[in-house]
Amino acid sequence: MTLADLRPGQRARIVGFADLGPVGQRILQLGLLPEEEIQMVRRAPAGDPLEVRVLGYSLSLRRQEAGLVEVEGLP
């Protein structure tokens, strides 16, 4: 499952990345690190961008970028 698959309010743990090219490196620099807990806050009306909460702050990502972040759901 990827970050882009989460529904608003759903929490997950980051387990890896589909690509660590330039976009993947940028995602790491923003604080989306393996083993960090992340929560989907909301989606824009058209579905893009997405707002997530990680490390105590809110972050907006494009759906394509969120699709690179592999996660596992948390209860």
C-alpha positions in Angstrom: 0.0 0.0 0.0 1.2 3.5 -0.6 0.6 6.9 1.1 -1.6 7.9 -1.8 -4.0 5.0 -0.9 -4.7 6.2 2.6 -8.1 7.7 3.4 -8.4 10.9 5.5 -7.8 10.2 9.2 -6.1 6.9 8.5 -2.6 6.3 10.1 0.3 4.3 8.8 4.0 3.6 9.3 6.4 4.3 6.4 8.2 1.1 5.4 10.1 2.1 2.2 10.1 3.9 -1.1 9.4 2.8 -4.6 12.1 5.1 -6.1 15.0 7.0 -4.4 15.7 9.2 -7.4 15.6 13.0 -7.1 11.9 13.0 -6.0 12.6 10.2 -3.5 15.5 12.2 -2.1 13.3 15.2 -1.7 10.7 13.2 0.2 13.4 12.0 2.6 14.6 15.5 3.2 11.1 16.6 4.1 11.1 14.1 7.0 9.3 11.1 5.5 11.7 8.5 6.9 11.3 4.8 7.3 9.5 3.7 10.5 7.9 7.1 11.0 4.2 7.2 11.8 2.2 9.3 9.3 -1.5 10.3 9.1 -3.5 11.3 6.1 -5.2 14.6 7.0 -7.2 15.5 3.9 -7.2 15.6 0.1 -8.0 18.6 -2.1 -11.4 18.4 -3.8 -9.8 17.2 -7.0 -7.7 14.7 -5.1 -4.4 16.5 -5.5 -2.5 17.6 -3.4 -2.7 15.6 -0.2 -2.1 16.9 3.3 -0.3 14.5 5.7 0.9 14.9 9.3 4.4 13.6 10.1 6.9 14.5 12.9 4.4 17.0 14.4 3.9 19.1 11.3 1.6 19.2 8.2 3.0 18.6 4.8 1.4 18.8 1.3 2.4 16.3 -1.3 1.3 15.6 -4.9 -0.5 12.3 -5.3 2.3 11.1 -7.6 4.9 11.8 -4.8 2.7 10.1 -2.2 2.5 7.1 -4.5 6.3 6.6 -4.0 6.0 6.2 -0.2 5.2 2.6 0.8 3.3 2.3 4.1 1.7 -0.3 6.3 -1.6 0.5 8.0 -1.8 1.1 11.8 -4.9 0.2 13.9 
